[in-house]
Amino acid sequence: MIDIKPYEDMMMFDLPGDERELLGRRLGAVVDGFAELERVATDGVEPLVSVLDRHSVLREDVSDKLITRDELLSNAPEQYDGYFKVPGTI
């Protein structure tokens, strides 16, 4: 369990004693978990970005069909000088 008493000056909230104890136990479990991870031998292990064999599941960003400006604006209810015309907003 972590004693949160030294950190009370930095706390932005006030907790009753039983909740402080619970918070201390939970934070202690988190800290213990990280301490256990620090003991794992990782010398010579390459960093892993993903457990999947794929390098990228996303397609390449390549345009396969180009639409001209006139074709695009042909469906616009209003246009002005080659742009969509929309109501003004404040």
CNS distance restraints for C-alpha pairs under 8 A (distance, minus, plus):
assign (resid   1 and name CA) (resid  24 and name CA) 5.42 0.50 0.50
assign (resid   1 and name CA) (resid  25 and name CA) 4.43 0.50 0.50
assign (resid   1 and name CA) (resid  26 and name CA) 7.55 0.50 0.50
assign (resid   1 and name CA) (resid  27 and name CA) 7.39 0.50 0.50
assign (resid   1 and name CA) (resid  28 and name CA) 4.71 0.50 0.50
assign (resid   1 and name CA) (resid  29 and name CA) 7.35 0.50 0.50
assign (resid   2 and name CA) (resid  24 and name CA) 4.70 0.50 0.50
assign (resid   2 and name CA) (resid  25 and name CA) 6.26 0.50 0.50
assign (resid   2 and name CA) (resid  27 and name CA) 6.57 0.50 0.50
assign (resid   2 and name CA) (resid  28 and name CA) 4.98 0.50 0.50
assign (resid   3 and name CA) (resid  24 and name CA) 6.09 0.50 0.50
assign (resid   4 and name CA) (resid   8 and name CA) 6.52 0.50 0.50
assign (resid   4 and name CA) (resid  20 and name CA) 7.43 0.50 0.50
assign (resid   4 and name CA) (resid  24 and name CA) 6.21 0.50 0.50
assign (resid   7 and name CA) (resid  11 and name CA) 6.62 0.50 0.50
assign (resid  15 and name CA) (resid  19 and name CA) 5.96 0.50 0.50
assign (resid  15 and name CA) (resid  20 and name CA) 5.86 0.50 0.50
assign (resid  16 and name CA) (resid  20 and name CA) 6.23 0.50 0.50
assign (resid  17 and name CA) (resid  21 and name CA) 6.28 0.50 0.50
assign (resid  18 and name CA) (resid  22 and name CA) 6.31 0.50 0.50
assign (resid  19 and name CA) (resid  23 and name CA) 6.00 0.50 0.50
assign (resid  20 and name CA) (resid  24 and name CA) 6.00 0.50 0.50
assign (resid  21 and name CA) (resid  25 and name CA) 6.24 0.50 0.50
assign (resid  22 and name CA) (resid  26 and name CA) 6.22 0.50 0.50
assign (resid  23 and name CA) (resid  27 and name CA) 6.01 0.50 0.50
assign (resid  24 and name CA) (resid  28 and name CA) 5.91 0.50 0.50
assign (resid  25 and name CA) (resid  29 and name CA) 6.25 0.50 0.50
assign (resid  26 and name CA) (resid  30 and name CA) 6.50 0.50 0.50
assign (resid  27 and name CA) (resid  31 and name CA) 6.23 0.50 0.50
assign (resid  28 and name CA) (resid  32 and name CA) 6.00 0.50 0.50
assign (resid  29 and name CA) (resid  33 and name CA) 6.11 0.50 0.50
assign (resid  30 and name CA) (resid  34 and name CA) 6.46 0.50 0.50
assign (resid  31 and name CA) (resid  35 and name CA) 6.17 0.50 0.50
assign (resid  32 and name CA) (resid  36 and name CA) 6.15 0.50 0.50
assign (resid  33 and name CA) (resid  37 and name CA) 6.39 0.50 0.50
assign (resid  34 and name CA) (resid  38 and name CA) 6.26 0.50 0.50
assign (resid  35 and name CA) (resid  39 and name CA) 6.72 0.50 0.50
assign (resid  36 and name CA) (resid  40 and name CA) 7.09 0.50 0.50
assign (resid  67 and name CA) (resid  71 and name CA) 6.23 0.50 0.50
assign (resid  67 and name CA) (resid  72 and name CA) 6.47 0.50 0.50
assign (resid  68 and name CA) (resid  72 and name CA) 6.27 0.50 0.50
assign (resid  69 and name CA) (resid  73 and name CA) 6.05 0.50 0.50
assign (resid  69 and name CA) (resid  82 and name CA) 7.36 0.50 0.50
assign (resid  70 and name CA) (resid  74 and name CA) 5.96 0.50 0.50
assign (resid  70 and name CA) (resid  82 and name CA) 7.85 0.50 0.50
assign (resid  71 and name CA) (resid  75 and name CA) 7.68 0.50 0.50
assign (resid  72 and name CA) (resid  76 and name CA) 7.64 0.50 0.50
assign (resid  73 and name CA) (resid  79 and name CA) 7.08 0.50 0.50
assign (resid  73 and name CA) (resid  82 and name CA) 7.51 0.50 0.50
assign (resid  73 and name CA) (resid  83 and name CA) 7.45 0.50 0.50
assign (resid  73 and name CA) (resid  84 and name CA) 7.01 0.50 0.50
assign (resid  76 and name CA) (resid  84 and name CA) 6.53 0.50 0.50
assign (resid  78 and name CA) (resid  84 and name CA) 6.32 0.50 0.50
assign (resid  78 and name CA) (resid  85 and name CA) 5.25 0.50 0.50
assign (resid  78 and name CA) (resid  86 and name CA) 7.37 0.50 0.50
assign (resid  79 and name CA) (resid  83 and name CA) 5.46 0.50 0.50
assign (resid  79 and name CA) (resid  84 and name CA) 4.53 0.50 0.50
assign (resid  79 and name CA) (resid  85 and name CA) 4.60 0.50 0.50
assign (resid  80 and name CA) (resid  84 and name CA) 6.44 0.50 0.50
assign (resid  80 and name CA) (resid  85 and name CA) 5.86 0.50 0.50
